[in-house]
């Protein structure tokens, strides 16, 4: 009886009957399968963006008086919320009769940007992202997209925010 | 125990390794494509979405063809 037991394959080999060469094959095949499914996922992501783009509605923005002309000095800033409560924006008076306004949320990781008067640019202090004060484009740093611009209209002494470009 | 390290199997493994490398490269291109399209979409530009989806679909089809090739080689090499 003990001799018979010796002749038999060990129990672990019966239960895990995978040869090394076969195992390498299985691993490679499974990796190829995983990569192919990953590729399918990427394609699905692109399709999702395409469909979202097709069904994207142009948002409607309310007109809102955000400041009075002359309320802030040249080179000064004013913070306001637009288009909704809690969506912080920054307005800068760049010249006697020139005002610009942008979303204050950095397009990198949403830190609040501030106006750097000496260098005439907007700066994100979290990762040193810099934006042009003229059009909100990225000058330097990790952000890849410009700051959404608040389009302003002047009516008498009122500075009115009419929409965001591109939509926030 | 049968010998699993014959030349045919080794050739098969080399072919599968080559195809896996190609799959990795295709996937990297697709990841780049998706991140670029998403970045454009978030910036309000949707013009790039259609060409990106078409190219991504073609790359995905390439991946499936390569995967079929892996299965075919695998089956042949192992008998």
gemmi code that builds the backbone of each chain (N, CA, C; Angstrom):
import gemmi

chains = {
    "A": [
        ("UNK", (0.820, -1.221, 0.000), (0.000, 0.000, 0.000), (0.850, 1.267, 0.000)),
        ("UNK", (1.869, 1.367, 0.851), (2.719, 2.574, 0.796), (3.432, 2.713, -0.538)),
        ("UNK", (3.840, 1.567, -1.187), (4.491, 1.641, -2.501), (3.567, 2.234, -3.552)),
        ("UNK", (2.312, 1.825, -3.485), (1.341, 2.347, -4.450), (1.194, 3.860, -4.299)),
        ("UNK", (1.190, 4.292, -3.080), (1.068, 5.730, -2.817), (2.250, 6.503, -3.383)),
        ("UNK", (3.441, 5.879, -3.297), (4.657, 6.517, -3.807), (4.595, 6.703, -5.319)),
        ("UNK", (4.013, 5.696, -6.022), (3.961, 5.741, -7.484), (3.011, 6.829, -7.992)),
        ("UNK", (2.011, 7.106, -7.194), (1.013, 8.094, -7.651), (1.607, 9.498, -7.699)),
        ("UNK", (1.044, 10.305, -8.569), (1.445, 11.723, -8.640), (1.062, 12.397, -7.331)),
        ("UNK", (1.848, 13.336, -6.876), (1.435, 14.040, -5.657), (0.111, 14.784, -5.876)),
        ("UNK", (-0.592, 14.937, -4.791), (-1.927, 15.535, -4.886), (-1.896, 16.947, -5.500)),
        ("UNK", (-0.866, 17.727, -5.103), (-0.821, 19.111, -5.611), (-0.689, 19.150, -7.128)),
        ("UNK", (0.024, 18.107, -7.690), (0.220, 18.083, -9.143), (-1.087, 17.730, -9.853)),
        ("UNK", (-1.879, 16.893, -9.215), (-3.180, 16.561, -9.816), (-4.088, 17.789, -9.812)),
        ("UNK", (-4.018, 18.513, -8.725), (-4.938, 19.656, -8.608), (-4.460, 20.875, -9.391)),
        ("UNK", (-3.165, 21.042, -9.495), (-2.609, 22.171, -10.257), (-1.838, 21.618, -11.448)),
        ("UNK", (-2.565, 21.001, -12.336), (-1.893, 20.298, -13.438), (-1.557, 21.276, -14.567)),
        ("UNK", (-0.755, 22.268, -14.256), (-0.345, 23.250, -15.263), (1.150, 23.114, -15.465)),
        ("UNK", (1.549, 22.808, -16.691), (2.974, 22.727, -16.979), (3.528, 24.129, -17.174)),
        ("UNK", (4.811, 24.291, -16.886), (5.419, 25.628, -16.920), (5.263, 26.285, -18.299)),
        ("UNK", (5.557, 25.483, -19.355), (5.463, 26.039, -20.710), (4.028, 26.449, -21.014)),
        ("UNK", (3.076, 25.601, -20.608), (1.666, 25.923, -20.830), (1.287, 27.179, -20.082)),
        ("UNK", (1.815, 27.285, -18.881), (1.492, 28.442, -18.054), (1.950, 29.731, -18.727)),
        ("UNK", (3.160, 29.696, -19.340), (3.669, 30.869, -20.034), (2.730, 31.239, -21.177)),
        ("UNK", (2.236, 30.179, -21.883), (1.312, 30.429, -22.974), (0.049, 31.105, -22.465)),
        ("UNK", (-0.493, 30.535, -21.412), (-1.742, 31.076, -20.878), (-1.537, 32.522, -20.460)),
        ("UNK", (-0.421, 32.824, -19.808), (-0.170, 34.190, -19.377), (-0.115, 35.153, -20.557)),
        ("UNK", (0.576, 34.747, -21.599), (0.685, 35.620, -22.773), (-0.674, 35.807, -23.437)),
        ("UNK", (-1.422, 34.711, -23.550), (-2.732, 34.802, -24.184), (-3.658, 35.695, -23.359)),
        ("UNK", (-3.585, 35.534, -22.060), (-4.438, 36.358, -21.204), (-4.042, 37.820, -21.270)),
        ("UNK", (-2.730, 38.080, -21.361), (-2.276, 39.470, -21.484), (-2.779, 40.064, -22.795)),
        ("UNK", (-2.688, 39.276, -23.884), (-3.173, 39.749, -25.182), (-4.671, 40.040, -25.113)),
        ("UNK", (-5.396, 39.177, -24.418), (-6.847, 39.368, -24.265), (-7.129, 40.644, -23.469)),
        ("UNK", (-6.385, 40.823, -22.404), (-6.550, 42.001, -21.550), (-6.269, 43.278, -22.348)),
        ("UNK", (-5.193, 43.252, -23.160), (-4.844, 44.435, -23.958), (-5.927, 44.715, -24.992)),
        ("UNK", (-6.463, 43.643, -25.589), (-7.524, 43.821, -26.591), (-8.778, 44.410, -25.946)),
        ("UNK", (-9.107, 43.933, -24.769), (-10.277, 44.489, -24.075), (-10.019, 45.952, -23.675)),
        ("UNK", (-8.774, 46.239, -23.314), (-8.401, 47.627, -23.018), (-8.589, 48.508, -24.237)),
        ("UNK", (-8.208, 47.979, -25.388), (-8.376, 48.714, -26.641), (-9.859, 48.973, -26.920)),
        ("UNK", (-10.673, 47.954, -26.645), (-12.127, 48.112, -26.821), (-12.652, 49.208, -25.887)),
        ("UNK", (-12.115, 49.235, -24.672), (-12.513, 50.275, -23.706), (-12.162, 51.670, -24.204)),
        ("UNK", (-10.973, 51.809, -24.800), (-10.554, 53.119, -25.338), (-11.499, 53.558, -26.462)),
        ("UNK", (-11.852, 52.595, -27.319), (-12.769, 52.884, -28.426), (-14.132, 53.312, -27.871)),
        ("UNK", (-14.588, 52.598, -26.831), (-15.878, 52.944, -26.217), (-15.813, 54.364, -25.648)),
        ("UNK", (-14.677, 54.722, -25.053), (-14.505, 56.074, -24.507), (-14.593, 57.123, -25.594)),
        ("UNK", (-13.956, 56.852, -26.735), (-14.016, 57.804, -27.852), (-15.443, 57.934, -28.387)),
        ("UNK", (-16.142, 56.789, -28.463), (-17.536, 56.826, -28.930), (-18.400, 57.634, -27.969)),
        ("UNK", (-18.140, 57.449, -26.673), (-18.907, 58.171, -25.652), (-18.723, 59.687, -25.823)),
        ("UNK", (-17.492, 60.105, -26.069), (-17.233, 61.543, -26.270), (-17.955, 62.032, -27.524)),
        ("UNK", (-17.923, 61.197, -28.580), (-18.586, 61.573, -29.833), (-20.087, 61.760, -29.617)),
        ("UNK", (-20.695, 60.793, -28.923), (-22.145, 60.855, -28.687), (-22.475, 62.056, -27.794)),
        ("UNK", (-21.663, 62.266, -26.760), (-21.881, 63.433, -25.886), (-21.792, 64.735, -26.685)),
        ("UNK", (-20.849, 64.760, -27.647), (-20.677, 65.954, -28.482), (-21.882, 66.197, -29.368)),
        ("UNK", (-22.466, 65.107, -29.895), (-23.642, 65.244, -30.761), (-24.846, 65.772, -29.995)),
        ("UNK", (-24.987, 65.279, -28.772), (-26.186, 65.654, -28.009), (-25.946, 66.826, -27.056)),
        ("UNK", (-24.837, 67.474, -27.266), (-24.517, 68.593, -26.378), (-25.399, 69.796, -26.729)),
        ("UNK", (-26.038, 70.316, -25.729), (-26.885, 71.489, -25.962), (-26.098, 72.729, -25.588)),
        ("UNK", (-26.323, 73.780, -26.349), (-25.666, 75.047, -26.014), (-26.289, 75.559, -24.714)),
        ("UNK", (-25.505, 75.778, -23.691), (-26.101, 76.217, -22.433), (-26.625, 77.653, -22.526)),
        ("UNK", (-27.629, 77.901, -21.738), (-28.179, 79.260, -21.730), (-27.657, 79.979, -20.501)),
        ("UNK", (-27.175, 81.169, -20.736), (-26.610, 81.939, -19.627), (-27.506, 83.142, -19.335)),
        ("UNK", (-27.698, 83.364, -18.071), (-28.474, 84.533, -17.661), (-27.566, 85.762, -17.707)),
        ("UNK", (-28.143, 86.893, -17.995), (-27.366, 88.136, -17.952), (-27.318, 88.597, -16.507)),
        ("UNK", (-26.174, 89.044, -16.116), (-26.052, 89.417, -14.710), (-25.083, 90.596, -14.554)),
        ("UNK", (-25.523, 91.608, -13.850), (-24.645, 92.759, -13.587), (-23.630, 92.314, -12.538)),
        ("UNK", (-22.352, 92.383, -12.920), (-21.328, 91.870, -12.003), (-20.470, 92.981, -11.398)),
        ("UNK", (-20.489, 94.164, -12.016), (-19.697, 95.268, -11.435), (-20.144, 96.587, -12.052)),
        ("UNK", (-19.697, 97.633, -11.452), (-19.930, 98.970, -12.008), (-18.616, 99.469, -12.599)),
        ("UNK", (-18.698, 100.179, -13.714), (-17.478, 100.724, -14.318), (-16.843, 101.704, -13.332)),
        ("UNK", (-15.560, 101.611, -13.180), (-14.857, 102.507, -12.258), (-14.884, 102.027, -10.821)),
        ("UNK", (-15.556, 100.932, -10.607), (-15.657, 100.404, -9.246), (-14.303, 99.863, -8.757)),
        ("UNK", (-13.554, 99.311, -9.706), (-12.231, 98.788, -9.321), (-11.137, 99.622, -10.005)),
        ("UNK", (-10.008, 99.824, -9.339), (-8.932, 100.629, -9.953), (-8.233, 99.879, -11.089)),
        ("UNK", (-7.485, 100.604, -11.909), (-6.738, 99.952, -12.993), (-5.722, 98.995, -12.356)),
        ("UNK", (-5.723, 97.751, -12.832), (-4.847, 96.718, -12.245), (-5.490, 96.036, -11.046)),
        ("UNK", (-6.698, 96.468, -10.719), (-7.400, 95.864, -9.580), (-8.272, 94.709, -10.013)),
        ("UNK", (-8.722, 93.931, -9.052), (-9.556, 92.764, -9.369), (-10.850, 92.786, -8.559)),
        ("UNK", (-11.814, 92.087, -9.092), (-13.056, 91.863, -8.347), (-13.486, 90.419, -8.555)),
        ("UNK", (-13.862, 89.774, -7.494), (-14.353, 88.396, -7.603), (-15.880, 88.411, -7.635)),
        ("UNK", (-16.444, 87.578, -8.457), (-17.905, 87.465, -8.507), (-18.272, 86.023, -8.869)),
        ("UNK", (-19.560, 85.716, -8.782), (-19.997, 84.348, -9.074), (-20.858, 84.348, -10.325)),
        ("UNK", (-20.449, 83.517, -11.293), (-21.186, 83.450, -12.556), (-20.836, 82.134, -13.249)),
        ("UNK", (-21.701, 81.462, -13.930), (-23.130, 81.748, -14.152), (-24.029, 81.289, -13.002)),
        ("UNK", (-23.451, 80.477, -12.093), (-24.283, 80.021, -10.961), (-23.621, 80.410, -9.661)),
        ("UNK", (-24.375, 80.296, -8.597), (-23.829, 80.496, -7.253), (-22.691, 79.520, -7.016)),
        ("UNK", (-21.616, 79.992, -6.468), (-20.511, 79.095, -6.125), (-19.491, 78.921, -7.240)),
        ("UNK", (-19.800, 79.436, -8.447), (-18.826, 79.345, -9.544), (-18.074, 80.667, -9.605)),
        ("UNK", (-16.934, 80.633, -8.980), (-16.171, 81.854, -8.759), (-15.480, 82.334, -10.049)),
        ("UNK", (-15.571, 83.633, -10.298), (-14.892, 84.229, -11.452), (-14.063, 85.422, -10.984)),
        ("UNK", (-13.110, 85.810, -11.797), (-12.239, 86.933, -11.442), (-12.276, 87.964, -12.575)),
        ("UNK", (-12.510, 89.211, -12.186), (-12.517, 90.292, -13.172), (-11.304, 91.174, -12.916)),
        ("UNK", (-10.649, 91.578, -14.003), (-9.470, 92.435, -13.879), (-9.692, 93.665, -14.746)),
        ("UNK", (-9.388, 94.816, -14.191), (-9.441, 96.039, -15.008), (-8.028, 96.247, -15.532)),
        ("UNK", (-7.842, 96.032, -16.830), (-6.487, 96.059, -17.397), (-6.089, 97.456, -17.886)),
        ("UNK", (-7.068, 98.296, -18.195), (-6.780, 99.668, -18.644), (-7.955, 100.545, -18.241)),
        ("UNK", (-7.879, 101.797, -18.602), (-8.913, 102.762, -18.213), (-10.318, 102.237, -18.550)),
        ("UNK", (-10.429, 101.712, -19.774), (-11.757, 101.285, -20.219), (-11.753, 99.818, -20.685)),
        ("UNK", (-10.926, 99.015, -20.058), (-10.820, 97.614, -20.491), (-10.953, 96.673, -19.289)),
        ("UNK", (-11.929, 95.786, -19.406), (-12.174, 94.807, -18.338), (-12.149, 93.401, -18.939)),
        ("UNK", (-11.536, 92.496, -18.238), (-11.602, 91.090, -18.664), (-12.023, 90.251, -17.460)),
        ("UNK", (-12.691, 89.144, -17.744), (-13.121, 88.264, -16.649), (-13.008, 86.809, -17.083)),
        ("UNK", (-12.583, 85.991, -16.147), (-12.397, 84.552, -16.410), (-12.929, 83.759, -15.224)),
        ("UNK", (-13.155, 82.483, -15.506), (-13.462, 81.574, -14.405), (-12.214, 81.518, -13.530)),
        ("UNK", (-12.424, 81.455, -12.231), (-11.256, 81.461, -11.350), (-10.703, 80.050, -11.129)),
        ("UNK", (-11.400, 79.072, -11.732), (-11.001, 77.679, -11.521), (-9.928, 77.272, -12.536)),
        ("UNK", (-8.753, 76.913, -12.052), (-7.678, 76.494, -12.953), (-8.122, 75.239, -13.707)),
        ("UNK", (-7.805, 75.195, -14.999), (-8.246, 74.053, -15.819), (-7.390, 72.813, -15.579)),
        ("UNK", (-6.386, 72.937, -14.724), (-5.569, 71.768, -14.404), (-6.232, 70.962, -13.301)),
        ("UNK", (-6.212, 71.489, -12.074), (-6.822, 70.752, -10.957), (-7.748, 71.628, -10.112)),
        ("UNK", (-8.304, 72.647, -10.756), (-9.371, 73.461, -10.158), (-8.957, 74.328, -8.970)),
        ("UNK", (-7.697, 74.623, -8.810), (-7.297, 75.589, -7.773), (-7.744, 76.984, -8.224)),
        ("UNK", (-7.834, 77.904, -7.289), (-8.248, 79.269, -7.632), (-7.054, 80.051, -8.177)),
        ("UNK", (-7.232, 80.655, -9.347), (-6.154, 81.471, -9.911), (-6.271, 82.899, -9.361)),
        ("UNK", (-5.167, 83.606, -9.340), (-5.202, 85.019, -8.923), (-4.413, 85.863, -9.902)),
        ("UNK", (-4.648, 87.161, -9.850), (-4.005, 88.073, -10.794), (-2.656, 88.519, -10.249)),
        ("UNK", (-1.623, 88.360, -11.079), (-0.287, 88.792, -10.692), (-0.037, 90.122, -11.399)),
        ("UNK", (-0.173, 91.199, -10.659), (-0.164, 92.537, -11.261), (1.170, 92.881, -11.923)),
        ("UNK", (2.284, 92.536, -11.264), (3.608, 92.925, -11.774), (3.889, 92.298, -13.150)),
        ("UNK", (3.464, 91.070, -13.323), (3.737, 90.371, -14.593), (2.507, 90.344, -15.508)),
        ("UNK", (1.442, 90.961, -15.061), (0.213, 91.079, -15.849), (-0.267, 89.718, -16.387)),
        ("UNK", (-0.447, 88.793, -15.480), (-0.923, 87.465, -15.883), (-1.679, 86.826, -14.723)),
        ("UNK", (-2.386, 85.778, -15.032), (-3.108, 85.045, -13.990), (-2.262, 83.835, -13.595)),
        ("UNK", (-2.194, 83.595, -12.308), (-1.335, 82.508, -11.843), (-2.121, 81.534, -10.977)),
        ("UNK", (-1.848, 80.250, -11.203), (-2.399, 79.229, -10.315), (-1.284, 78.860, -9.335)),
        ("UNK", (-1.474, 79.119, -8.059), (-0.388, 78.902, -7.108), (-0.117, 77.416, -6.800)),
        ("UNK", (-1.061, 76.552, -7.116), (-0.877, 75.134, -6.747), (0.272, 74.486, -7.518)),
        ("UNK", (0.279, 74.670, -8.845), (1.302, 74.003, -9.660), (1.969, 74.964, -10.633)),
        ("UNK", (1.927, 76.232, -10.313), (2.567, 77.261, -11.134), (2.112, 77.207, -12.600)),
        ("UNK", (0.812, 77.265, -12.760), (0.252, 77.403, -14.104), (0.003, 78.884, -14.342)),
        ("UNK", (0.356, 79.380, -15.531), (0.184, 80.804, -15.820), (-0.710, 80.979, -17.042)),
        ("UNK", (-1.606, 81.962, -16.950), (-2.560, 82.212, -18.033), (-2.444, 83.674, -18.483)),
        ("UNK", (-2.651, 83.863, -19.783), (-2.616, 85.220, -20.334), (-3.807, 86.011, -19.823)),
        ("UNK", (-3.573, 87.263, -19.498), (-4.680, 88.110, -19.042), (-5.523, 88.563, -20.242)),
        ("UNK", (-4.941, 88.510, -21.445), (-5.651, 89.016, -22.625), (-6.709, 88.040, -23.146)),
        ("UNK", (-6.377, 86.742, -23.154), (-7.362, 85.785, -23.687), (-7.515, 84.518, -22.828)),
        ("UNK", (-6.819, 84.449, -21.713), (-6.951, 83.289, -20.824), (-6.165, 82.078, -21.280)),
        ("UNK", (-5.376, 82.220, -22.354), (-4.623, 81.051, -22.862), (-3.491, 80.685, -21.904)),
        ("UNK", (-3.060, 79.439, -22.021), (-2.006, 78.945, -21.115), (-0.652, 79.494, -21.568)),
        ("UNK", (0.058, 80.118, -20.647), (1.401, 80.629, -20.963), (2.469, 79.624, -20.566)),
        ("UNK", (2.222, 78.949, -19.461), (3.247, 78.066, -18.915), (2.616, 77.175, -17.845)),
        ("UNK", (3.189, 76.008, -17.658), (2.749, 75.140, -16.567), (1.903, 73.982, -17.009)),
        ("UNK", (1.398, 73.221, -16.050), (0.693, 71.977, -16.399), (-0.679, 72.123, -17.061)),
        ("UNK", (-1.422, 73.240, -16.907), (-2.747, 73.257, -17.564), (-2.601, 73.166, -19.084)),
        ("UNK", (-3.539, 72.489, -19.719), (-3.491, 72.372, -21.180), (-4.602, 73.176, -21.847)),
        ("UNK", (-5.615, 73.538, -21.064), (-6.740, 74.274, -21.650), (-6.788, 75.698, -21.104)),
        ("UNK", (-7.286, 76.640, -21.922), (-7.373, 78.023, -21.432), (-8.457, 78.173, -20.373)),
        ("UNK", (-8.405, 79.256, -19.653), (-9.457, 79.543, -18.674), (-10.729, 79.937, -19.419)),
        ("UNK", (-11.887, 79.425, -19.003), (-13.139, 79.883, -19.633), (-13.317, 81.399, -19.400)),
        ("UNK", (-13.648, 82.076, -20.486), (-13.738, 83.540, -20.410), (-15.191, 83.950, -20.169)),
        ("UNK", (-15.374, 84.946, -19.343), (-16.708, 85.515, -19.139), (-16.825, 86.688, -20.103)),
        ("UNK", (-17.801, 86.604, -21.002), (-17.982, 87.694, -21.968), (-18.751, 88.816, -21.277)),
        ("UNK", (-18.157, 90.007, -21.322), (-18.752, 91.159, -20.635), (-19.345, 92.140, -21.646)),
        ("UNK", (-20.374, 92.801, -21.208), (-20.994, 93.846, -22.041), (-21.168, 95.070, -21.147)),
        ("UNK", (-20.888, 96.195, -21.725), (-21.031, 97.412, -20.908), (-22.326, 98.134, -21.312)),
        ("UNK", (-23.098, 98.430, -20.310), (-24.342, 99.159, -20.563), (-24.384, 100.303, -19.554)),
        ("UNK", (-24.073, 101.482, -20.054), (-23.981, 102.621, -19.128), (-22.840, 102.391, -18.159)),
        ("UNK", (-23.155, 102.388, -16.910), (-22.120, 102.162, -15.885), (-22.043, 100.689, -15.460)),
        ("UNK", (-22.963, 99.903, -15.992), (-23.009, 98.492, -15.580), (-22.131, 97.607, -16.458)),
        ("UNK", (-21.415, 96.708, -15.815), (-20.689, 95.667, -16.551), (-21.499, 94.384, -16.395)),
        ("UNK", (-21.968, 93.882, -17.536), (-22.896, 92.733, -17.493), (-22.208, 91.498, -18.071)),
        ("UNK", (-22.261, 90.424, -17.308), (-21.761, 89.131, -17.823), (-22.873, 88.532, -18.659)),
        ("UNK", (-22.541, 88.177, -19.917), (-23.614, 87.648, -20.780), (-23.463, 86.145, -21.078)),
        ("UNK", (-22.226, 85.637, -21.110), (-22.043, 84.188, -21.325), (-20.596, 83.787, -21.007)),
        ("UNK", (-20.355, 82.465, -21.043), (-19.002, 81.934, -20.838), (-18.509, 81.384, -22.172)),
        ("UNK", (-17.221, 81.536, -22.425), (-16.610, 80.997, -23.656), (-15.301, 80.310, -23.343)),
        ("UNK", (-15.050, 79.077, -23.643), (-16.096, 78.089, -23.941), (-16.879, 77.806, -22.667)),
        ("UNK", (-17.971, 77.058, -22.870), (-18.876, 76.842, -21.740), (-18.143, 76.169, -20.586)),
        ("UNK", (-18.398, 76.656, -19.406), (-17.741, 76.082, -18.208), (-18.383, 74.755, -17.866)),
    ],
    "B": [
        ("UNK", (6.577, 13.039, -18.097), (6.057, 14.383, -18.369), (6.393, 14.774, -19.823)),
        ("UNK", (5.440, 15.226, -20.613), (5.738, 15.558, -22.008), (6.672, 16.766, -22.103)),
        ("UNK", (7.450, 16.788, -23.198), (8.370, 17.900, -23.398), (7.642, 19.074, -24.060)),
        ("UNK", (7.565, 20.190, -23.367), (6.811, 21.340, -23.879), (7.719, 22.415, -24.449)),
        ("UNK", (8.996, 22.139, -24.521), (9.913, 23.178, -24.987), (10.486, 22.825, -26.355)),
        ("UNK", (9.606, 22.430, -27.292), (10.114, 22.111, -28.626), (10.249, 23.398, -29.453)),
        ("UNK", (10.979, 23.329, -30.571), (11.240, 24.533, -31.374), (9.966, 25.212, -31.874)),
        ("UNK", (8.964, 24.405, -32.199), (7.714, 24.994, -32.709), (7.057, 25.878, -31.636)),
        ("UNK", (7.105, 25.358, -30.420), (6.519, 26.139, -29.322), (7.307, 27.419, -29.091)),
        ("UNK", (8.626, 27.324, -29.166), (9.446, 28.514, -28.964), (9.167, 29.562, -30.030)),
        ("UNK", (9.005, 29.093, -31.275), (8.664, 30.028, -32.358), (7.325, 30.687, -32.072)),
        ("UNK", (6.392, 29.854, -31.604), (5.069, 30.378, -31.266), (5.147, 31.438, -30.191)),
        ("UNK", (5.958, 31.165, -29.163), (6.102, 32.137, -28.067), (6.704, 33.443, -28.565)),
        ("UNK", (7.686, 33.326, -29.469), (8.308, 34.544, -30.022), (7.276, 35.347, -30.802)),
        ("UNK", (6.482, 34.655, -31.604), (5.452, 35.347, -32.392), (4.459, 36.036, -31.465)),
        ("UNK", (4.078, 35.339, -30.398), (3.100, 35.913, -29.466), (3.703, 37.122, -28.753)),
        ("UNK", (4.986, 37.025, -28.415), (5.657, 38.177, -27.780), (5.656, 39.388, -28.709)),
        ("UNK", (5.937, 39.144, -29.982), (5.967, 40.244, -30.956), (4.584, 40.880, -31.069)),
        ("UNK", (3.568, 40.028, -31.148), (2.197, 40.548, -31.276), (1.796, 41.307, -30.008)),
        ("UNK", (2.214, 40.800, -28.856), (1.889, 41.494, -27.598), (2.527, 42.887, -27.580)),
        ("UNK", (3.763, 42.991, -28.079), (4.412, 44.301, -28.147), (3.615, 45.246, -29.041)),
        ("UNK", (3.147, 44.702, -30.179), (2.327, 45.530, -31.078), (1.045, 45.984, -30.387)),
        ("UNK", (0.436, 45.052, -29.661), (-0.805, 45.384, -28.946), (-0.564, 46.508, -27.941)),
        ("UNK", (0.552, 46.425, -27.239), (0.885, 47.474, -26.252), (1.031, 48.815, -26.958)),
        ("UNK", (1.718, 48.815, -28.109), (1.922, 50.078, -28.834), (0.596, 50.666, -29.316)),
        ("UNK", (-0.255, 49.792, -29.855), (-1.565, 50.260, -30.337), (-2.368, 50.837, -29.174)),
        ("UNK", (-2.300, 50.160, -28.035), (-3.057, 50.628, -26.866), (-2.538, 51.990, -26.386)),
        ("UNK", (-1.225, 52.176, -26.419), (-0.658, 53.473, -26.012), (-1.175, 54.586, -26.935)),
        ("UNK", (-1.213, 54.298, -28.238), (-1.727, 55.296, -29.193), (-3.194, 55.606, -28.873)),
        ("UNK", (-3.952, 54.559, -28.559), (-5.375, 54.773, -28.255), (-5.559, 55.586, -26.973)),
        ("UNK", (-4.728, 55.329, -25.980), (-4.819, 56.094, -24.729), (-4.521, 57.565, -25.010)),
        ("UNK", (-3.485, 57.803, -25.811), (-3.146, 59.188, -26.167), (-4.313, 59.846, -26.916)),
        ("UNK", (-4.893, 59.085, -27.860), (-6.003, 59.596, -28.668), (-7.192, 59.964, -27.785)),
        ("UNK", (-7.507, 59.097, -26.838), (-8.646, 59.341, -25.952), (-8.390, 60.563, -25.073)),
        ("UNK", (-7.176, 60.674, -24.528), (-6.911, 61.821, -23.643), (-6.928, 63.124, -24.443)),
        ("UNK", (-6.411, 63.100, -25.683), (-6.412, 64.313, -26.506), (-7.850, 64.708, -26.873)),
        ("UNK", (-8.664, 63.712, -27.207), (-10.059, 63.999, -27.573), (-10.824, 64.546, -26.371)),
        ("UNK", (-10.587, 63.950, -25.216), (-11.271, 64.402, -24.003), (-10.857, 65.837, -23.647)),
        ("UNK", (-9.578, 66.110, -23.814), (-9.078, 67.448, -23.543), (-9.744, 68.464, -24.467)),
        ("UNK", (-9.852, 68.096, -25.743), (-10.511, 68.977, -26.717), (-11.979, 69.171, -26.384)),
        ("UNK", (-12.624, 68.068, -26.002), (-14.053, 68.121, -25.678), (-14.290, 69.058, -24.489)),
        ("UNK", (-13.439, 68.920, -23.472), (-13.598, 69.767, -22.285), (-13.291, 71.225, -22.593)),
        ("UNK", (-12.484, 71.452, -23.639), (-12.191, 72.828, -24.034), (-13.279, 73.382, -24.956)),
        ("UNK", (-14.320, 72.589, -25.214), (-15.450, 73.064, -26.006), (-15.336, 72.765, -27.489)),
        ("UNK", (-14.330, 71.980, -27.896), (-14.174, 71.637, -29.316), (-14.587, 70.182, -29.532)),
        ("UNK", (-15.561, 69.995, -30.412), (-16.026, 68.620, -30.649), (-15.669, 68.146, -32.057)),
        ("UNK", (-14.955, 68.985, -32.820), (-14.659, 68.622, -34.225), (-13.760, 67.385, -34.315)),
        ("UNK", (-12.908, 67.214, -33.319), (-11.932, 66.106, -33.385), (-12.542, 64.767, -32.966)),
        ("UNK", (-13.754, 64.801, -32.407), (-14.322, 63.574, -31.827), (-14.586, 62.494, -32.883)),
        ("UNK", (-15.126, 62.902, -34.056), (-15.461, 61.901, -35.087), (-14.206, 61.243, -35.675)),
        ("UNK", (-13.223, 62.010, -36.170), (-12.012, 61.334, -36.676), (-11.315, 60.497, -35.612)),
        ("UNK", (-11.321, 60.975, -34.383), (-10.666, 60.210, -33.303), (-11.392, 58.891, -33.069)),
        ("UNK", (-12.731, 58.922, -33.106), (-13.507, 57.693, -32.897), (-13.259, 56.710, -34.038)),
        ("UNK", (-13.166, 57.233, -35.269), (-12.926, 56.342, -36.425), (-11.551, 55.673, -36.295)),
        ("UNK", (-10.541, 56.493, -35.993), (-9.179, 55.941, -35.876), (-9.112, 54.946, -34.713)),
        ("UNK", (-9.747, 55.297, -33.600), (-9.751, 54.404, -32.444), (-10.443, 53.077, -32.790)),
        ("UNK", (-11.528, 53.154, -33.563), (-12.230, 51.948, -33.993), (-11.345, 51.062, -34.866)),
        ("UNK", (-10.600, 51.713, -35.771), (-9.697, 50.946, -36.636), (-8.598, 50.268, -35.814)),
        ("UNK", (-8.075, 51.011, -34.846), (-7.029, 50.439, -33.986), (-7.587, 49.285, -33.152)),
        ("UNK", (-8.825, 49.447, -32.707), (-9.472, 48.385, -31.928), (-9.646, 47.133, -32.800)),
        ("UNK", (-10.054, 47.346, -34.055), (-10.196, 46.214, -34.977), (-8.835, 45.540, -35.192)),
        ("UNK", (-7.785, 46.358, -35.285), (-6.427, 45.803, -35.427), (-6.086, 44.935, -34.218)),
        ("UNK", (-6.428, 45.426, -33.028), (-6.164, 44.671, -31.800), (-6.885, 43.329, -31.824)),
        ("UNK", (-8.142, 43.349, -32.269), (-8.894, 42.087, -32.317), (-8.261, 41.113, -33.313)),
        ("UNK", (-7.805, 41.665, -34.464), (-7.150, 40.805, -35.467), (-5.875, 40.213, -34.872)),
        ("UNK", (-5.115, 41.024, -34.140), (-3.876, 40.540, -33.529), (-4.181, 39.485, -32.467)),
        ("UNK", (-5.250, 39.702, -31.730), (-5.630, 38.737, -30.700), (-6.041, 37.401, -31.327)),
        ("UNK", (-6.749, 37.499, -32.451), (-7.121, 36.260, -33.157), (-5.875, 35.520, -33.620)),
        ("UNK", (-4.891, 36.313, -34.072), (-3.626, 35.712, -34.506), (-2.944, 35.006, -33.331)),
        ("UNK", (-2.969, 35.642, -32.156), (-2.374, 35.033, -30.952), (-3.049, 33.710, -30.650)),
        ("UNK", (-4.360, 33.689, -30.721), (-5.099, 32.441, -30.436), (-4.769, 31.356, -31.444)),
        ("UNK", (-4.644, 31.803, -32.715), (-4.325, 30.845, -33.783), (-2.933, 30.243, -33.558)),
        ("UNK", (-1.959, 31.086, -33.276), (-0.579, 30.621, -33.048), (-0.542, 29.700, -31.832)),
        ("UNK", (-1.251, 30.111, -30.805), (-1.314, 29.338, -29.563), (-1.843, 27.932, -29.828)),
        ("UNK", (-2.942, 27.886, -30.599), (-3.572, 26.593, -30.891), (-2.626, 25.712, -31.725)),
        ("UNK", (-2.004, 26.344, -32.714), (-1.099, 25.580, -33.597), (0.115, 25.056, -32.845)),
        ("UNK", (0.690, 25.922, -32.000), (1.928, 25.558, -31.301), (1.686, 24.449, -30.288)),
        ("UNK", (0.482, 24.474, -29.716), (0.201, 23.462, -28.702), (-0.476, 22.223, -29.274)),
        ("UNK", (-0.720, 22.283, -30.549), (-1.330, 21.115, -31.197), (-2.783, 21.064, -30.889)),
    ],
}
model = gemmi.Model(1)
for chain_id, residues in chains.items():
    chain = gemmi.Chain(chain_id)
    for i, (resn, *xyz) in enumerate(residues, 1):
        res = gemmi.Residue()
        res.name, res.seqid = resn, gemmi.SeqId(i, " ")
        for name, pos in zip(("N", "CA", "C"), xyz):
            atom = gemmi.Atom()
            atom.name, atom.element = name, gemmi.Element(name[0])
            atom.pos, atom.b_iso = gemmi.Position(*pos), 0.0
            res.add_atom(atom)
        chain.add_residue(res)
    model.add_chain(chain)
structure = gemmi.Structure()
structure.add_model(model)
structure.setup_entities()
